[in-house]
Every structure is written in C-alpha cells, then in structure tokens.
C-alpha cells in the first residue's frame, strides 16, 4: 500500500478503535487469514453481502459465525439442504380457524445477520427465495411487503470441490453478493499455531467472544464510511475496470453496474479501515478481484484450457491505466 501523508478531514477515532477491537476479538478464534478478515470487515462497513468459498475444514462457517457474534444483533443460521423449500426460509401463511384469516409466520430469514451454510446444496427455487430479500431488504408474501430490520447481512458459504448434490448459483444471485472471498489452506506456521493453541486449550470458542458493535455503532460507522471522498479519476478507474469485462473475448458474461457500485462502496470502507478519508487507486485494485470474480463468466474454450477467472481479471487490471 502506498504511504501517504495527509490530514484527516473526517474524525475516524471511534472507527479506528472499533476496528482494532474487532481484529482483537477475531484473532482469538481465527489464526492468520488477514486478507479474509479485511474483506469481512470491509463488507460489514459497506453493507454488503458476502459469499465465502473454500474446501471443507478451512473455517468458512466459523468465520461467518465470528463476524455475526461481534455485532450485538440477532443471528440465525440456515443449513441449506436439497429438500429445503422457499417457505422454510421466508415463512408461510397459516390459516387460523379462530379468526377465519391467514396469518404470515415469519421464517428464519427475518434476522439481522443470516448465515446461509452450504448455499449451493439447495436447488434453484430455494436459492431464488433470497433474491428479493438480499436486494430490497424485504419479503413479499400474498402481496404484503414485510421489511427487514436494520441491519440485514447475508453471509453464505459454499464448497467448490464437490459437484454431487450441489446446484450452481444463478448469476442473478451471485450478483447480489458484494464479495466472493476464497479461503485457502493456512500457511504452515499458521497451521502450527492452530495446533499449539488447541493443544494448550487456549483457542477461544466463538460463543465466548464479546460483541464490539451495537446496531447504533454500526449505523454510525457506516455513515462515516459514506463520507469518504472518491475522486472523479477513481470513479473513472472503477468504470474502466468493470467495463473491460464486457468486451473481452475470454469472458462471455461481463459485470453489471452493480459491480461498479460495490467496488466504489467497498473501496470507501477499505480506505476508512486503513485510516484514510479518501480512496486511492490501491484500494480499488485490492478489491477488484473479490468484487468481480463471481460476476463474470469464462468463455467455454478458456474454461477448458484451465484459465481461471482471477487470471483474466488480473490481465484486465494490467491493461487499464491507473491514475496517479
């Protein structure tokens, strides 16, 4: 990250302190994975849903539960399975003989932080149940709109390895996630530390963590993030990066303007986490891959050649002029 001397125009004292406390609490349970932690905090401060992908056993679900635990708000987990129905997620209308009317019984989606575990284990009709609530923060049943309480954040996990009994997520749903975070195997020294902490009984349980943010705190910090300045040159960089995915022969599906909005909002939050009240190109470049990797689709021939989406995004980034 580029070193910059500047004078803050926005008071980030409380934000910096809250970020420090969040990192301290997360470090009690999550060893290493600094980039993943940064992306989780960035999404939390920019009101963006998160998709976490990784092989079994790399603490995807644990990370989601830790993030939920640190916000003093209601948390609910839904384990997606092949037999899960949309009504199991959203709720259903129940007939009451006493009144002769139907009453809407709310489903588990009515919470503040929703963990959707193994989201690709349920078929498309159940996945589609999340379309409206993720984008509009409301559920419509029998023509009646039921708004979600603030805040509403979806953290979903999926396993990229197994194909038996899994269902590909529709592009429309993928586009509703701000980030797709890839969780890799830990480094050797990190895995050694995990074993040492477990052996000594010093690894904390996620239920033991203390909430750092109240709902009021989160609303205040998000308002501070919104004040972070984005220069016209930075906005042009974002548009150029996203636009480059739409006319590339290696991709048959480019990113929509929703990706540009996510990249700008995420860059503002990441800049604030770094202690700056303005966005620099490095903020955008840091986030461009997690913002775009699930929103673009490789051309069939490139997929057969073993080319990855991340490689294509990196090539596009290298060709775009970076403002200085």
C-alpha positions as CSV (number, residue, x, y, z in Angstrom):
1,X,0.0,0.0,0.0
2,X,1.3,3.4,-0.9
3,X,2.5,5.6,2.0
4,X,0.7,8.9,2.0
5,X,1.0,12.0,4.3
6,X,-2.4,13.6,4.8
7,X,-4.5,15.4,7.3
8,X,-7.9,13.8,8.0
9,X,-11.0,15.8,7.4
10,X,-13.2,13.2,9.0
11,X,-12.8,12.1,12.6
12,X,-12.1,8.4,12.4
13,X,-11.1,8.0,16.1
14,X,-14.1,5.8,17.0
15,X,-13.9,3.9,13.8
16,X,-10.2,3.1,14.3
17,X,-10.9,2.0,17.8
18,X,-13.8,-0.3,16.8
19,X,-11.7,-1.8,14.0
20,X,-8.9,-2.5,16.5
21,X,-11.3,-4.2,18.9
22,X,-12.9,-6.3,16.1
23,X,-9.5,-7.5,14.9
24,X,-8.5,-8.4,18.5
25,X,-11.7,-10.4,19.0
26,X,-11.5,-12.2,15.7
27,X,-7.8,-13.1,16.3
28,X,-8.9,-15.1,19.4
29,X,-10.6,-17.6,17.1
30,X,-9.2,-17.1,13.6
31,X,-5.5,-17.6,13.1
32,X,-3.9,-15.7,10.2
33,X,-6.2,-15.2,7.1
34,X,-5.5,-11.4,7.3
35,X,-6.9,-10.7,3.8
36,X,-10.1,-12.6,4.6
37,X,-10.6,-10.6,7.8
38,X,-10.0,-7.3,6.0
39,X,-12.6,-8.3,3.4
40,X,-15.1,-9.3,6.0
41,X,-14.8,-6.0,7.9
42,X,-15.0,-4.1,4.6
43,X,-18.2,-5.8,3.7
44,X,-19.6,-5.2,7.1
45,X,-18.9,-1.5,7.0
46,X,-20.2,-1.1,3.4
47,X,-23.5,-3.0,4.0
48,X,-22.6,-5.8,1.5
49,X,-23.5,-9.5,1.5
50,X,-20.6,-12.0,1.5
51,X,-20.0,-15.3,-0.2
52,X,-17.2,-17.4,1.3
53,X,-15.9,-20.3,-0.8
54,X,-13.3,-22.9,0.3
55,X,-12.7,-26.6,0.8
56,X,-14.1,-28.3,3.9
57,X,-12.2,-27.6,7.2
58,X,-10.8,-24.2,6.5
59,X,-13.2,-22.4,8.9
60,X,-15.6,-20.8,6.5
61,X,-18.6,-21.3,8.7
62,X,-16.6,-20.3,11.8
63,X,-15.6,-17.0,10.2
64,X,-19.3,-16.2,9.4
65,X,-20.3,-17.0,13.0
66,X,-17.5,-14.9,14.4
67,X,-18.5,-11.9,12.3
68,X,-22.1,-12.3,13.5
69,X,-21.0,-12.6,17.1
70,X,-19.1,-9.3,17.0
71,X,-22.3,-7.4,16.2
72,X,-24.8,-7.1,19.0
73,X,-27.7,-8.1,16.8
74,X,-29.9,-11.1,16.1
75,X,-28.2,-14.0,14.3
76,X,-29.7,-17.0,12.6
77,X,-28.2,-19.9,10.6
78,X,-29.9,-21.9,7.8
79,X,-28.3,-25.1,6.7
80,X,-29.2,-25.4,3.0
81,X,-30.1,-28.9,2.0
82,X,-31.6,-30.5,-1.2
83,X,-35.0,-30.8,0.4
84,X,-35.2,-27.2,1.7
85,X,-38.2,-25.3,0.4
86,X,-38.6,-21.5,-0.1
87,X,-41.2,-21.4,2.7
88,X,-38.6,-22.9,5.1
89,X,-36.5,-19.8,4.5
90,X,-39.0,-17.0,4.1
91,X,-42.0,-18.2,6.1
92,X,-45.5,-19.2,5.2
93,X,-49.2,-18.2,5.6
94,X,-51.1,-20.2,8.2
95,X,-54.9,-20.4,8.4
96,X,-56.3,-19.5,11.8
97,X,-59.7,-21.1,12.4
98,X,-60.4,-18.7,15.3
99,X,-60.3,-15.7,13.1
100,X,-61.0,-17.3,9.7
101,X,-57.9,-15.5,8.3
102,X,-54.5,-16.4,7.2
103,X,-51.5,-15.2,9.3
104,X,-48.0,-14.9,8.0
105,X,-45.5,-16.8,10.1
106,X,-42.0,-15.3,9.5
107,X,-39.2,-17.7,8.6
108,X,-35.6,-17.7,9.8
109,X,-34.6,-15.1,7.2
110,X,-36.1,-12.4,9.4
111,X,-32.9,-11.7,11.4
112,X,-30.0,-9.2,11.3
113,X,-27.1,-11.5,10.4
114,X,-28.1,-14.5,8.3
115,X,-25.6,-17.4,7.8
116,X,-26.6,-19.5,4.8
117,X,-24.4,-22.5,5.2
118,X,-23.6,-24.6,2.0
119,X,-25.8,-22.4,-0.1
120,X,-25.2,-24.5,-3.2
121,X,-26.8,-27.6,-1.6
122,X,-30.3,-26.4,-2.3
123,X,-32.0,-26.2,-5.7
124,X,-32.6,-23.0,-7.7
125,X,-36.2,-22.4,-6.4
126,X,-34.9,-22.2,-2.8
127,X,-31.9,-20.1,-3.8
128,X,-34.2,-17.8,-5.6
129,X,-36.1,-17.2,-2.4
130,X,-33.2,-14.9,-1.4
131,X,-33.4,-12.7,-4.4
132,X,-35.8,-10.1,-3.1
133,X,-34.6,-10.0,0.5
134,X,-30.9,-9.6,-0.4
135,X,-31.5,-6.7,-2.8
136,X,-34.5,-4.9,-1.4
137,X,-34.3,-6.0,2.3
138,X,-37.9,-7.1,2.3
139,X,-40.1,-10.2,1.8
140,X,-43.3,-10.1,-0.2
141,X,-46.0,-12.7,0.8
142,X,-49.5,-12.7,-0.6
143,X,-49.0,-9.2,-1.9
144,X,-47.9,-7.8,1.5
145,X,-44.4,-6.4,2.0
146,X,-42.5,-7.3,5.2
147,X,-39.4,-5.1,5.6
148,X,-36.3,-6.4,7.3
149,X,-35.0,-4.8,10.5
150,X,-31.7,-2.9,10.3
151,X,-29.1,-4.2,9.7
152,X,-29.5,-7.1,7.4
153,X,-26.4,-9.0,6.2
154,X,-26.2,-12.4,4.4
155,X,-23.1,-14.4,4.8
156,X,-23.1,-17.5,2.7
157,X,-20.6,-20.4,2.4
158,X,-20.1,-22.9,-0.3
159,X,-17.7,-25.8,-1.2
160,X,-16.1,-25.6,-4.6
161,X,-14.9,-29.2,-4.8
162,X,-18.0,-31.4,-4.6
163,X,-20.5,-31.5,-7.5
164,X,-22.6,-34.4,-6.5
165,X,-25.7,-33.0,-4.7
166,X,-24.9,-29.3,-5.4
167,X,-26.5,-26.7,-7.6
168,X,-24.8,-23.9,-9.4
169,X,-25.9,-20.4,-8.1
170,X,-27.8,-18.3,-10.6
171,X,-25.9,-15.3,-11.9
172,X,-28.7,-13.0,-10.5
173,X,-28.0,-14.3,-7.0
174,X,-24.2,-14.2,-7.4
175,X,-24.5,-10.6,-8.4
176,X,-26.2,-9.7,-5.1
177,X,-23.1,-10.6,-3.2
178,X,-20.6,-7.8,-2.7
179,X,-17.6,-10.1,-2.4
180,X,-16.7,-13.6,-3.1
181,X,-14.0,-14.5,-0.7
182,X,-11.8,-17.5,-1.4
183,X,-10.4,-19.2,1.8
184,X,-7.3,-21.2,1.1
185,X,-5.4,-23.6,3.2
186,X,-3.5,-21.9,6.0
187,X,0.3,-21.4,5.8
188,X,2.5,-23.9,7.6
189,X,3.3,-21.5,10.5
190,X,-0.4,-20.6,10.9
191,X,-1.4,-24.3,11.0
192,X,1.3,-24.9,13.6
193,X,-0.1,-22.1,15.7
194,X,-3.6,-23.5,15.4
195,X,-2.4,-26.9,16.7
196,X,-0.4,-25.3,19.6
197,X,-3.5,-23.2,20.7
198,X,-5.8,-26.3,20.6
199,X,-3.2,-28.4,22.4
200,X,-2.9,-25.8,25.1
201,X,-6.6,-25.3,25.3
202,X,-6.2,-21.6,24.5
203,X,-8.3,-21.3,21.4
204,X,-11.4,-19.4,22.2
205,X,-14.9,-20.6,21.2
206,X,-16.8,-18.2,19.0
207,X,-19.7,-18.1,21.6
208,X,-17.2,-16.6,24.1
209,X,-16.4,-13.6,22.0
210,X,-17.7,-10.2,23.2
211,X,-19.9,-8.1,20.9
212,X,-18.0,-5.0,19.8
213,X,-20.6,-3.2,17.8
214,X,-24.1,-2.3,18.7
215,X,-26.6,-1.6,15.9
216,X,-26.3,2.1,16.7
217,X,-22.5,1.8,16.4
218,X,-22.7,0.1,13.1
219,X,-25.1,2.7,11.7
220,X,-22.7,5.5,12.9
221,X,-19.6,3.8,11.4
222,X,-21.4,3.2,8.0
223,X,-22.3,6.9,7.9
224,X,-18.7,7.8,8.5
225,X,-17.6,5.5,5.7
226,X,-20.2,7.1,3.4
227,X,-18.3,10.5,3.9
228,X,-15.1,9.1,2.5
229,X,-14.2,11.0,-0.7
230,X,-13.9,9.4,-4.1
231,X,-12.2,11.5,-6.8
232,X,-13.6,11.6,-10.3
233,X,-10.4,9.8,-11.5
234,X,-11.1,7.0,-9.1
235,X,-14.6,6.7,-10.3
236,X,-13.3,6.6,-13.9
237,X,-10.9,3.8,-12.9
238,X,-13.8,1.8,-11.4
239,X,-15.9,2.2,-14.6
240,X,-13.0,1.3,-16.8
241,X,-12.1,-1.9,-14.8
242,X,-15.7,-3.1,-14.8
243,X,-16.3,-2.1,-18.4
244,X,-13.2,-4.0,-19.5
245,X,-15.1,-7.3,-18.6
246,X,-17.8,-6.6,-21.1
247,X,-15.8,-6.6,-24.3
248,X,-13.2,-9.3,-23.5
249,X,-13.0,-12.4,-25.7
250,X,-12.1,-14.6,-22.8
251,X,-15.4,-13.8,-21.0
252,X,-18.9,-14.4,-22.3
253,X,-20.6,-12.6,-19.4
254,X,-19.3,-9.2,-18.1
255,X,-20.0,-7.4,-14.9
256,X,-23.1,-5.1,-14.4
257,X,-23.2,-1.6,-13.0
258,X,-24.0,-3.2,-9.6
259,X,-20.3,-4.3,-9.6
260,X,-19.2,-0.7,-10.1
261,X,-21.3,0.4,-7.2
262,X,-20.0,-2.5,-5.0
263,X,-16.4,-1.6,-5.9
264,X,-16.8,2.0,-5.0
265,X,-18.6,1.3,-1.7
266,X,-16.1,-1.3,-0.8
267,X,-13.2,1.0,-1.6
268,X,-14.6,3.7,0.6
269,X,-14.9,1.2,3.5
270,X,-11.4,-0.2,2.9
271,X,-9.9,3.3,2.8
272,X,-11.6,4.1,6.2
273,X,-10.2,0.9,7.7
274,X,-6.8,2.0,6.6
275,X,-7.3,5.3,8.4
276,X,-7.9,7.5,5.3
277,X,-10.9,9.7,4.4
278,X,-10.2,9.4,0.7
279,X,-9.9,6.5,-1.8
280,X,-6.6,5.8,-3.6
281,X,-6.2,3.5,-6.7
282,X,-4.6,0.8,-4.5
283,X,-7.9,0.4,-2.6
284,X,-9.8,-0.3,-5.8
285,X,-7.1,-2.7,-7.1
286,X,-7.1,-4.6,-3.8
287,X,-10.9,-5.2,-4.1
288,X,-11.4,-5.6,-7.8
289,X,-10.9,-9.4,-7.8
290,X,-13.2,-10.3,-4.9
291,X,-15.8,-7.9,-6.4
292,X,-15.6,-9.3,-9.9
293,X,-14.7,-13.0,-9.7
294,X,-18.3,-14.2,-9.2
295,X,-19.9,-11.7,-11.5
296,X,-18.1,-12.7,-14.7
297,X,-18.2,-16.0,-16.6
298,X,-15.3,-17.5,-18.6
299,X,-15.8,-18.4,-22.3
300,X,-16.2,-22.2,-22.6
301,X,-13.0,-22.7,-24.5
302,X,-10.9,-20.8,-21.9
303,X,-12.5,-22.8,-19.1
304,X,-11.5,-26.0,-20.9
305,X,-7.9,-24.6,-21.2
306,X,-7.8,-24.3,-17.4
307,X,-7.8,-20.5,-17.3
308,X,-9.1,-19.0,-14.1
309,X,-11.4,-16.0,-13.7
310,X,-8.8,-14.4,-11.3
311,X,-6.2,-14.6,-14.0
312,X,-8.4,-12.9,-16.5
313,X,-9.3,-10.1,-14.0
314,X,-5.6,-9.6,-13.3
315,X,-4.9,-9.3,-17.1
316,X,-7.6,-6.7,-17.5
317,X,-6.3,-4.8,-14.5
318,X,-2.8,-4.7,-16.0
319,X,-4.2,-3.1,-19.2
320,X,-6.2,-0.3,-17.5
321,X,-4.4,3.0,-16.9
322,X,-4.0,3.7,-13.2
323,X,-4.4,7.3,-12.2
324,X,-1.7,8.9,-10.1
